[in-house]
Amino acid sequence: MGSSLSSVSNSSTEDIVIVGAGASGIAVLLRLIEHAKDGKKIPPLIVVEKASPPGPGLAYSAACTGTILNMHTDTMGLYYNDPKHFTRWRSDLA
């Protein structure tokens, strides 16, 4: 086990694997995109998701009829400079 871990950590290139493209996975992906926009180099990305379309996850999909949010959607955005981003995204799903 130790030798395989050291061979991975000594690799000159490392991919980023995001498992799940629900809200958390998409948040990580968006943050990495922001890094790239700022001119920072990011390694190759792999997003693994079993459902289609990616993004909503069960809590925000049509399959879930009983989700109750405990906060206003205007406070749930992923971007600090665009607090109503989530509200607009959610209304686009409807």
Secondary structure, DSSP 8 states (H G I E B T S, - for coil): -HHHHHHHHT-S---EEEE--SHHHHHHHHHHHHHHHTT-----EEEE-SSSSSSSTGGGSTT------SS-GGG--S-TT-TTHHHHHHHHH-
